[in-house]
Amino acid sequence: MKGLIAAGGHGSRLRPITFTLNKHLIPLANRPMIFHALDKMAEAGIKEVGININPGDKSIEAACGDGKKWKMKITYLEQKGGALGLAHIVKNAEKFIKKDDFVFYLGDNIILGGIKRFISKFEKEKLDCLLALSRVPDPERFGVPEIDDNGRIIRVVEKPSNPKSPFAVTGIYVYDNKIFEAVKNLKPSPRGELEISDAHQYLIDHGYKVGYEEITGWWKDTGKPGDLLEGNQLLLSDIQRDLDGVTSDPYVQIQGKVNIGKNSKILGRSYIRGPVTIGEGVIIRDSYVGPFTSIGNKTEISGAEVEHSIILDEADITCKKRIVDSIVGLNATVSDAHATLPSGNRLIIGENSIVEL
């Protein structure tokens, strides 16, 4: 069993963050998003993984390396011709996959629990394709399966206006090599892409065995800023308290599940209420950091209040207004304004930005 991870695209719905950072490297719980996908592959015992990347992109390889960190071998697969759909990613990976079965995992998806049970069901029932499904309140945003009275998938429709079930086809699939027959016979959809839903429909129409397994815990497709914050929240719910190597002043309060990296300092009358993760070399002075916040390495926060937010590395926050539900980019500065101006406190700030509040 091999693995294939999608890590290309342009993340247009996450701009301005993704103008300078591949969306799969945006940190959730202070780890690049794609690391969570690689964790799932490693837990399932997969030893060879191909990562689909944009032509010329070196950032994913710089972050993930050769795979030794996960005790696997990683091969990087450039998607020639641009972002032409998920089925095109599969088609592009045929030489890497060869005759093996494989798990296809979208690198911007996160789930509770592992993927081994999907592989087990695929193998036990001798399926040609297994789709991981999740109940969602807005299935029209996704590929949606239609399931008959016998529990069989009879149709998969991409972003239907009238969904036939409450399920979304998530970004986790298990295939044998018949999927390559399917993707080679597809025509581009009206939006110019080879749709993975059309590949699944091809398998159904040609009598191949397409099964499914419902994700019983949470699943998140982190395509929009609000999804990133929710994904960060879900992951932070599972962290462990770890304050080793942290310097703190006598009046500092650290409450709940808080994980702080080496050489960080919590000073003055700061109050940290978990779940919170704080990176290495961080300085927090006379500030409040509230639940579901992740703070990147070498960030400084002084006289500020931050809650339910993602703060990337080397940010500088010295703002007396409370910052919530926000994403602050690499090396960004958030400070008090020199005059009173109408302003809001919801922030999505790109790399090297300066915002005065």
N, C-alpha and C positions, 0 to 999 in steps of 0.2 A: 504494500500500500504506500503510495506516494502522496505528497501534498502539493497543492497549488494555491497560492495566495495572490489576490488581486491588490496591487498597491500603486496603480497608475491613476489616470484621470487628473483633473485640475481642481477639484474641490471648489467649484464656483460658488456654491451656496454657503461656503465658510469664509469667503473673502470679507475683510482684508487679511485675515490670518494666513490664508493659503496663497497670497501673492508671493510670499517668500519662504513658505514652509509647506512641504508635502503634507497633505492632511493626515496621512497614515503615521506621521511622526509627531502629531499633536499629542501632548502627554495627557493621559487619564490616570489619576492617582499617581502622578509623577513618573509614569513610564510611557514611552511612546506607544501609541495605539496598536501598532503592528506587533509589538512584543507580546501583547495579550493573545493574538492569533497564533504566534509561534509557540507560546506556552501550551495552548490547546493541542497543537500538533505533537509537541514533545510528550505531553501526558498520554497521548493515544499511541505512543510508540513509533511514530513515523520518523524515519531516518533520512529521507530525501525530500526536500521541499524546493519547488520552483517559485520564485516571486516575480510576478509580472510588473514591469516598471515602464515609465514613459521613456522614449528614446533619449539617450544622453543623460538621464538622471543618475547621479552618483550618490545622492543623499541617503537613499534607502540602504544601499550597500555599505556606506560609511557607518550607518547606525547598527545594522544587523551583522555585518561581517560575513564570515564563511560558515557560520552556524555552530561553531564549537561550543558557544555559550549554552546551546540547547542540545548538545550531543547529537547534532545532525549535520548534513551537508546541504548548503543552500546554493542554488543556481539562479542567476538573474536572467530574466527573459524579457528583452525589449519588445514592446508591442509596436511593431512597424506599422506605419500608416495612420497613427493617431488612435484616439479613444473611439473605437467602432463597436462597442457593446460587449457585454459579458461573454456572449457566445464566441465572439472574436478572440477573447482572451484564451478561452479553451482551445480554439482552433490553433492559435499561435503556440500552444504548449505541447502539441502532439509529439514533436521530436523528443521532448524531454520526458513525457509520460511513457511513450512507447506502448507496450501491451499491458501495462500495469493498471490495476484499479487505483483510484485516487480520490482524495477529499479536496473539493474546491471550496475555498473559504475567502469571503470578501474581507479584506483587511480592516475595514472600518466598522465591522460588526463585533459586538461583545455579547457573551452569554454567561449565565450562571451555570457552573458545572462544566463537565468535559464533553468531548465529542465521541468518546470511545463507544458509547451505546449506539450511536448512529451507525458506526462501522460494523458493530456486532450484528445489528438487525439486517443490514445490507448483505452481510456474508451468510447469516443463518437462513434468510429467506431467498438467497440466490437471486437478488435483484440486479437489474441493469442500471437502475437509478434510484436513489433515495433522496427525498426532499425533507429538510427540517422545517416544520411549520410552527407558527406562533399565532395565538389569538391576539388581535389588535383592534383598537377602536376605529381605525381608519384604513381598512384593507385596500381602498381605492388607490392608495399611494404605492402599492406593491404588486407583484405578481400574485394572483389569487387562484387557488385550486377549486374546482367544482368536484365534489365527492358524492358518489351515488349511494343508494341505500345499502349496498354491500360493502361500503367502506373503501371503494376503489376510486382513485383519481381518474376522472374521465376527460377533464379539460383543465388547462392552465391559461389564464388570460392576464396579460400585462396591463396594470393600472385600469381596471374596468370601471365604467361609470356606475354599473349596477352589480356589485360583487355578489357571487353565488355562495359565498361562505364567509365566516368571520376570520378566516386564516390568511396570513401572509406567508408566502414562500420566502424564508429568510435567506441570508447569504451563506448558508452552509449546505453543501450538496456532496453526495457520494456517487461516483460513476464507475462503470467499467468502460472499455474502449468503444462501445457502441455509440457513445456520445459524439465521437469524432465523425461518424457517419451522419449523425443528425446535424452538426454544425456546418458540415460541408454542403448540405442540401438546403440551407437557409437563404432567403433573400432579405435584403435590408428592409427594415420597417419604415413607416412614413417619416420617422425622425432620423433615418439614415444609419441605423445600428442593427447588428445581428443580435436579436433578443434571446436571452436564455430561456424565457418562457416559450418561445417558438420551438426551441430545441427540445424542451420537455414534451411539448405537444406532438412533435414529430415522433418521439419514442412511443408515446401513447398510441398514436394513429397507426404505427407499424407493428403493434403487438408486443412491444418490449415491456418488461416488468418494471413498473414505476411504483414504488412504495413511498411511505412517509412515516415520520415520527414527530409527535408534538413536543416542543420544548415546554417543559412543565414549570421551569423557573422563569426568570426575566431574560429578555433578549432586547438588544438595542441596536438600531441602525443609526449611526452617528452622522447623519448627513447634514444636519443643520445646527446652528449654535446652541439652541435649546436642548437638542439631543446630546450634544457633547456634555453639557452641564448635568443632564440626567444620568448619562453613562458614568461620569465622574462620581456622582453621588452613589450609584449602585456599587461601584468598585470600592469606594471608601467605606461602605458599610461592612466590608469584610476584612479591613486591615487590623493589625495587632498593635497594641501599645508598645513603643520602643523609644526610650529617652536616653539610651546609652551615648556617651560622648557629647552631651548637650550642656552648655553653660547657662545657668539661669540665676537671676537675682532673688533675694529673699521674699519679695512681695509678688513674685510671679505666680499665677495660678494656671495649672495645666490639668484639665478635666477630661476624663473619658478616653476613647481610643485615639491617641495622638502618636504619630510616628515621625520622629525628627532625625535628620541626617547628621553626619559628623561635622564638627567644627561650627555648628550653628549656635547662636546666642539669643536667648530670650531675656530681655532686659526691662528695667523699670517696673511699672505696674501692669505689665502685659497680662492678658487673660486669653488662654487658648482653650476652646471647647470643642472636643472631637465629635464625630470623626474628622480628623485633619491630618494631612501629610505635608511635611515641610522638608525641603531638600537639604543639601550640604552647603555650608558656608553662608547661611541665611542670618540676617540680623533683624530682629523684631523688637521694637522699643516702644513702650507705653502705648500698646495697641491691642485691639481685640480681633482675634481670628476665630470666626464661628464655624459651625458644622458644615461639612461637605465642601471644604475648601482645600485645594492643593496648591502649594507654593513651590516654585522651582528653585534651582540652585542659585546661590549668590544674589538672592533678592534682598532688598532692604525695605522694611515697612516701619514707619515712624509716625506716631500720633494718629493712627488711622483705624478704621473698622472695616473688616472684609468678611463676607459670609457667602457661602454657596457660589464660589467662584473658582476659576482656573487662572493662576498667575504663572506665566512662563519664566524661564531663567532670566536673571539679571535685571528684573524690573525694579523700579524705585517708586514707592508709593508714600507720599506725605500729604495726605488729603484728609481733612476733618469730616468730610461728608461720608456717610456710610455707603460702601460699595457692595452691591449684592447682584447675584445672577449675571456675573460679568466674566469676560475672557480678556486678559491683559497679555499682550504679546511680548516676545523676546526683547529685552532691553528697553521696554516702554517706560515712560515717566508719567505718573499721575500726581498732580500737585494742586494746592489751593490756588484759586485765581486771585489776581490783585484787585479785582473789583467784583461787586455783586452783579451777577448776570443770571438770567433764567437758564437753568440747566437741568438735565435729568441724570440719574445715577446708573443707568443700564449701559454697560460698556462692552464693545467688541473692538479691540485695539490691535492693530498690526505691528509688525516689527519696527523698532526705532521710532515709534510714534511718541509725541508729547501732547498730553491733554491736561488742561488746567480746569479745575472744577471750583 
